Amino acid sequence: MLQIENLHSHYGTSHIIQGLSFSAGAGEIIGIFGRNGVGKTTLLKTIAGWVKPSEGQILLKGRSLGGLSPDRICLSGVGLVPEDRRIFPGLTVEENLKLGLLQVRGRSHKTERAAIDGIYERFPRLGERRRQLGTTLSGGEQQMLAMARILVGEPVVALVDEPSEGLAPMIVAEVFAIVRELRDRGALVLLVEQNVHEALSVTDRFFVIERGQIILSGHSEDDADRQKLLATLAV
Ligand SMILES: Nc1ncnc2c1ncn2[C@@H]1O[C@H](COP(=O)(O)OP(=O)(O)OP(=O)(O)O)[C@@H](O)[C@H]1O
């Protein structure tokens, strides 16, 4: 469903993604691992259109996303949960959630309301705080809000950047439960994580990036692949 072919991206003269290729299907969770600064976030931002690729192809269901604006890519069903969560200042929890609805065109007001109410049922803490400014939530609640916002948008591809960073173990478990939910609803999830051991419990496959290229790939349930991964990352 998603095909990346010989992808390159730059920041100015810094060559960050250096000829990266892979393909992945609907209903998969793919872990993207690697040391700090190897280009994991840049890969997600390039797929989402926040960084323009300098070479190569990004195909979603056979259609090229390369060169499209971030909003067009978003409307094609690609949702990004960035590392800094992007909870919009000045907007309430509900207004932040409603932004997620913009990703799906043509739903009736009633269906949209049901989607938001479904989120409040699933995350009662967000429901209790629906009229509160999103930025006044705790770090864990903001991550829930960022994940819930992508969930209501029914993404085809969900790009999730280091969602567990700085969160308590109970919240991390909840965040990973949402990642599974996205997959169970049929999305392809690309999950960038430093927390490799935890991430392996949700991912189906993984890639390790080094200097903007994939240097190792494997299946999360395969013992030999896991050993190679842990040895490569030295964790
Ligand atoms: N906006 C930018 N302008 C210039 N260089 C950047 C920019 N954003 C990131 N970089 C650089 O690009 C390289 C890759 O960064 P990136 O954030 O993609 O790495 P990462 O693998 O996600 O690392 P981390 O785990 O630390 O987030 C780094 O050397 C970083 O300093």
The ligand as a Gaussian input file, in Angstrom:
#p B3LYP/6-31G(d) Opt

LIG

0 1
 N       14.908000      21.691000      10.435000
 C       16.149000      21.218000      10.371000
 N       17.138000      21.908000       9.763000
 C       18.390000      21.419000       9.676000
 N       18.779000      20.220000      10.180000
 C       17.845000      19.494000      10.793000
 C       16.485000      19.945000      10.938000
 N       15.788000      18.988000      11.600000
 C       16.675000      17.996000      11.869000
 N       17.892000      18.296000      11.388000
 C       19.099000      17.432000      11.457000
 O       18.847000      16.289000      10.648000
 C       19.403000      15.122000      11.246000
 C       18.309000      14.073000      11.389000
 O       17.348000      14.525000      12.358000
 P       16.069000      13.677000      12.736000
 O       15.288000      14.496000      13.724000
 O       15.388000      13.207000      11.528000
 O       16.726000      12.436000      13.469000
 P       16.082000      11.327000      14.376000
 O       16.652000      10.035000      13.923000
 O       14.606000      11.466000      14.404000
 O       16.696000      11.679000      15.780000
 P       16.017000      11.891000      17.233000
 O       15.811000      10.520000      17.739000
 O       17.081000      12.647000      17.960000
 O       14.749000      12.684000      17.023000
 C       20.017000      15.577000      12.560000
 O       21.393000      15.730000      12.364000
 C       19.348000      16.903000      12.840000
 O       20.198000      17.733000      13.580000

